[in-house]
Amino acid sequence: ISILNSFQECTLKQIMDQESEIVHDTQSLHSDMQTLVYENYNKFIAGTDTIRKMKNDFKKMEDEMDLLAKNMESITSFSEQISCTLQ
């Protein structure tokens, strides 16, 4: 009600200026909100890409560790054969 009373004491130009200011502020807030949405979306996409890359890297590392284990088994087997031969 106090807002209504204060508008009743304003001139039409003051009210129109106030409306323009509110419209400008609303557009500015809308623009800021869109910027935040786009920034968060970009961060989400970057995070998704990072997780996908990490998953691929871990899979590759797991495969390499399996290969290393097989190589170590072969080395151990050859070492045992050499030891038996030398004995």
C-alpha positions as CSV (number, residue, x, y, z in Angstrom):
1,I,0.0,0.0,0.0
2,S,2.9,2.4,0.7
3,I,4.2,1.7,-2.8
4,L,0.8,2.7,-4.2
5,N,0.8,5.9,-2.1
6,S,4.3,6.8,-3.3
7,F,3.2,6.2,-6.9
8,Q,0.2,8.5,-6.3
9,E,2.6,11.3,-5.4
10,C,4.8,10.8,-8.5
11,T,4.5,12.4,-11.8
12,L,3.7,10.3,-14.9
13,K,7.3,10.9,-16.1
14,Q,8.7,9.6,-12.8
15,I,6.5,6.5,-13.0
16,M,7.6,5.8,-16.6
17,D,11.2,6.4,-15.7
18,Q,10.8,3.9,-12.8
19,E,9.2,1.4,-15.2
20,S,12.1,1.8,-17.6
21,E,14.6,1.2,-14.8
22,I,12.7,-1.9,-13.7
23,V,12.6,-3.2,-17.4
24,H,16.3,-2.5,-17.7
25,D,17.1,-4.3,-14.4
26,T,14.9,-7.3,-15.4
27,Q,16.7,-7.6,-18.7
28,S,20.1,-7.3,-17.0
29,L,19.1,-10.0,-14.5
30,H,17.9,-12.2,-17.3
31,S,21.1,-11.8,-19.2
32,D,23.1,-12.6,-16.0
33,M,21.0,-15.7,-15.5
34,Q,21.6,-16.9,-19.1
35,T,25.3,-16.3,-18.6
36,L,25.3,-18.4,-15.5
37,V,23.3,-21.2,-17.2
38,Y,25.7,-21.3,-20.1
39,E,28.8,-21.2,-17.8
40,N,27.4,-24.0,-15.7
41,Y,26.5,-26.0,-18.8
42,N,30.0,-25.6,-20.1
43,K,31.4,-26.7,-16.8
44,F,29.1,-29.7,-16.9
45,I,30.2,-30.6,-20.4
46,A,33.9,-30.1,-19.4
47,G,33.4,-32.3,-16.3
48,T,31.7,-35.0,-18.4
49,D,34.5,-35.0,-20.9
50,T,37.1,-35.2,-18.0
51,I,35.3,-38.1,-16.5
52,R,35.1,-39.9,-19.9
53,K,38.8,-39.3,-20.4
54,M,39.6,-40.6,-16.9
55,K,37.6,-43.7,-17.6
56,N,39.4,-44.3,-20.8
57,D,42.8,-43.6,-19.1
58,F,42.0,-46.0,-16.3
59,K,40.9,-48.7,-18.7
60,K,44.1,-48.3,-20.7
61,M,46.2,-48.4,-17.5
62,E,44.3,-51.5,-16.4
63,D,45.1,-53.2,-19.8
64,E,48.8,-52.2,-19.4
65,M,48.9,-53.5,-15.9
66,D,47.5,-56.8,-17.1
67,L,50.1,-56.9,-19.9
68,L,52.8,-56.1,-17.3
69,A,51.6,-59.0,-15.1
70,K,51.7,-61.4,-18.0
71,N,55.2,-60.2,-18.9
72,M,56.3,-60.6,-15.3
73,E,54.9,-64.2,-15.3
74,S,56.9,-64.9,-18.6
75,I,60.1,-63.5,-17.1
76,T,59.6,-65.5,-13.9
77,S,59.0,-68.7,-16.0
78,F,62.1,-68.1,-18.2
79,S,64.1,-67.3,-15.1
80,E,63.0,-70.6,-13.5
81,Q,63.9,-72.5,-16.7
82,I,67.3,-70.9,-16.8
83,S,67.9,-71.7,-13.2
84,C,66.8,-75.4,-13.8
85,T,69.1,-75.6,-16.9
86,L,72.1,-74.1,-15.0
87,Q,71.6,-76.6,-12.1
